[in-house]
Every structure is written in structure tokens, then in C-alpha cells.
Amino acid sequence: MEQELLRRLPKMDRLLAHPALAESGLPYHARKAAARAVLDQLRANLHSGAAVDLPGLDALAEAAARTAQDFCRPSLRRVVNATGVVLHTNLGRAPLSRRAAQAAYEAALGYSNLEYDLERGVRGGRQEHTADLLRALTGAEGALCVNNNASAVFLMLAALACGKGVAISRGELVEIGGSFRIPDIMARSGARLVEVGTTNKTRVQDYAAALDSGAVQVLLKVHPSNFKVVGFTQEASLEELSALGRARNVPVLFDLGSGALRPGGPWPASYPTLTESLRWADVVCCSADKLLGGPQAGIAAGRRAAIAAMARDPFARVVRPDKLTLAALEATLRAWQDPEEARALPVPAMLGAGPAQLEARAMALAERLSPFCPCTVVHTQGQVGGGALPDETLAAWAVELPAGLEEPLRRWEVPVLGRVHRGKLLLDVRTLLPGDEDVVAAAVAHGAGGEP
Ligand SMILES: *Cc1c(COP(=O)(O)O)cnc(C)c1O
């Protein structure tokens, strides 16, 4: 029986000649691979008994066409972020402004003066496109851009603390996201980790004692972005470390990671800022995506000599930013020069969205979705994300749908990702971009079995 069915399996050629495949407009390599995959699967199913009959040629060709379509779909694609987490590391952190995306697009399509000085007609430096802007915006003497903040921290330690003892509080020996562990990074950079204080309490005297012992020549502070120790706690402030560093003539380095560029704006008031940190630390490192809503990049800013030493270090070449990053970063920094334009950048706009605005948006979305499934507007809590202020939540409004819609929405042409909470699927409107409602409506209509 099985043999008989296997014999009647259509030949590759017949399947490929079927209009559903042949006229699909998909490239030949994908059609062929899909036809083979569908036939192989059917063969395996007949063997195992999972299939006991042959589907018709039309059905097979249609299945192969869908598979071919899957093969052609880019792996990295746009999704709708309805999680309410603004800087979602798994979803690519910051959406860029049109201006920043356009700058990257133009840099990508053609040649550019990436490392060419157009005034003088000689070789130039790639850092020059962003260094002045960074200095002007932060007030720092020097600034350097690298490909992410992990690189900035590593380069800072490699260039300024290699072979030296670096004091760090036990409460700040953190792991940030997948496998960025401060102790491991320090070991690789050649810096010698000297733990001071305890997990919950570290005083400036602990650092002073480490300096007294002779084992320490650098002070490091790390902003524990993604966790919080509560209760009986104490830490030395950056200001205190700065005073100690100055008194003992040792550098103070700070991994800020996330935070705000300057005080004010839509960031929560408890956010540490880059401009303030630069008053106290010799070098401050941060993520351009977390801090500015820009492209993935790391920024090191601080004293002229320290930044110059980092730029000279051979490792700087290993972590240098590419032209797309620099183009998008320059455009983002230019936006930050104008308060109005900065507020309109996608990330600040999402963080700054007011309760009334969010509620109205959630109501409008719920109304649009209500013909397809039961849905209500709920008041919940969202997060900034990007490892920023774990204990700080944002007042959020979401549309609550049956949890069964989670999978169909995730599998939609443009995947829609929400948050499952207490057996319901929440679509948080804070992180929706203009036009995302159309995608959500089509996905829900399809997922709920209605007409899009
Ligand atoms: C996010 C973060 C990092 C890592 O930055 P990436 O840009 O993800 O490389 C390092 N340190 C701190 C404190 C952070 O918040």
C-alpha cells in the first residue's frame, strides 16, 4: 500500500510545471528547493504512517508555493512591537528617525567621504563626522564612537586600565544581557579586578582602602542597568568617587550604559544623565541606541587625553563603527541639537507620550479590533527597556485580547508581538509606530478567523 502510494508520488518536473509554482513569480532555486522539500516531507509521512493518502497535485503545488515563499522571505524582518518595552533588545532596540534612516540609506547606496577630508583633499578620519557633535552636545573634551557599548567598555579598560588594578563595588559586578559580564570583560581587557564592599553596601571608604593597599590604580563604576538591590543598601556616588580619584590622582571610569543625554525631556527624572556623569568621571561609556534613540553604537566621552588614548589603542580598530552607523548617528545627533526635533525622535516620542494620548489610541485600536474578537482597553504598566531602570514602570494602556491570538499574530506576514499577561494577550499602544494599527487590524482579523 505504502509502496503503491510512493510510486504514485508526482515527479519533481510535474510539480514544478504546475502553474501554482511555475507562475508564482518566485525564483527557480526557491521553487525547486520547495518542491523537493514538500515531496521529501510527504515521502517521510507515508513511511511513518503520518500520511495514508496522497494529496492532489494542486494541493501539493500550492503547499510547495507557500514553502517557496517562506524560503524567499528575509530572515531579519520588520515586526510590530506591541510589548510596550520601548528599547526592546530582542526587537532591535531603537527605531530610527526618517532622517537617520535616510542618512544610512544614502551612505549604503553610494560612496561617501567616510575617511576623506573634502576640504583638504587628503585622508580624513571616520570619527570626525560625529566627534564635534558629541562634544558640543555633552560638553566633553573628547568623544569616540564604537560599534556598541560593550565595545566601549572593553576599549576603555584595555586602553586605560590594562595591567592595572581596577576597584569595583561587589554590587556592580553585573551581567548585562546575554553574556556581557563585567568580571569577564575586565579579565579579557587585561585589567585586574579588585572587588570592594559587599553586594548590598559599598562606601567610598572601601575604595579608599583599596587604593591604600596599593592594589588599585583605577576606579570603575557600573550603572547596574537591569537590576536593583532594594532594602539595606548603600553605594558610593559617582561624585564621591570623583573626589577620591582627584585626591589620589587616579582615573574614574563609568559605564553608564543607559540613561538620558541630559536632564529633562521624557526620560524619568531618576535617570542618570551623560552630561551630569561627565562632571565627575574621566570617561563615561553609554549605548547610543539606549541613550539617544539612535543606531546601535557605543559612545565614550570624557577627558581629552583619556579619549585620545582609547582612539590610539589597537583595539579601537577592532570595534570601529561602520558607515551606516556613523551616518545614522550623525543624523540623530543633529536632531538632538534642536529640542523640538529631539522630542520627535521615535524613542523620546514614545517615552513622552502622555496618558490621555495613550488611552485614546488604545480606545481607537480596540474599536477597530472589536468586530473580530472580544477586546477591552486595560491600564497596565510598560517598561523603558534596554536594561534601563528595572524598577521604573511607565503607565501604559493596552488592548486586551484572548491569549489564543498570540501565535497567529506572531506568525502574521508582519509579526505582531504583544505581551501575555494572566492568560490574556496585551497589545500595548505606546510602542506602536504610525501605521502599525493597520497591520494589527489585519493580523487580528486573520487570526480571529474574520475577513481582513
Ligand atoms: C546596555 C549596557 C551595556 C551593553 O551595551 P550594548 O550597547 O548592548 O553593547 C553595558 N553596560 C551597561 C551599564 C549597559 O546598560
The ligand as an SDF file (V2000), in Angstrom:
LIG
                    3D

 15 15  0  0  0  0  0  0  0  0999 V2000
   23.4280   48.0230   27.8250 C   0  0  0  0  0  0  0  0  0  0  0  0
   24.6160   48.1090   28.6750 C   0  0  0  0  0  0  0  0  0  0  0  0
   25.8400   47.5830   28.2420 C   0  0  0  0  0  0  0  0  0  0  0  0
   25.9870   46.8970   26.9190 C   0  0  0  0  0  0  0  0  0  0  0  0
   25.7200   47.8140   25.8830 O   0  0  0  0  0  0  0  0  0  0  0  0
   25.4900   47.3160   24.3830 P   0  0  0  0  0  0  0  0  0  0  0  0
   25.2100   48.5740   23.6390 O   0  0  0  0  0  0  0  0  0  0  0  0
   24.3390   46.3750   24.4290 O   0  0  0  0  0  0  0  0  0  0  0  0
   26.7260   46.6590   23.9370 O   0  0  0  0  0  0  0  0  0  0  0  0
   26.9200   47.7060   29.0780 C   0  0  0  0  0  0  0  0  0  0  0  0
   26.8120   48.3150   30.2800 N   0  0  0  0  0  0  0  0  0  0  0  0
   25.6500   48.8410   30.7280 C   0  0  0  0  0  0  0  0  0  0  0  0
   25.6130   49.5000   32.0750 C   0  0  0  0  0  0  0  0  0  0  0  0
   24.5120   48.7520   29.9420 C   0  0  0  0  0  0  0  0  0  0  0  0
   23.3600   49.2720   30.3700 O   0  0  0  0  0  0  0  0  0  0  0  0
  1  2  1  0
  2  3  1  0
  2 14  2  0
  3  4  1  0
  3 10  2  0
  4  5  1  0
  5  6  1  0
  6  7  2  0
  6  8  1  0
  6  9  1  0
 10 11  1  0
 11 12  2  0
 12 13  1  0
 12 14  1  0
 14 15  1  0
M  END
$$$$
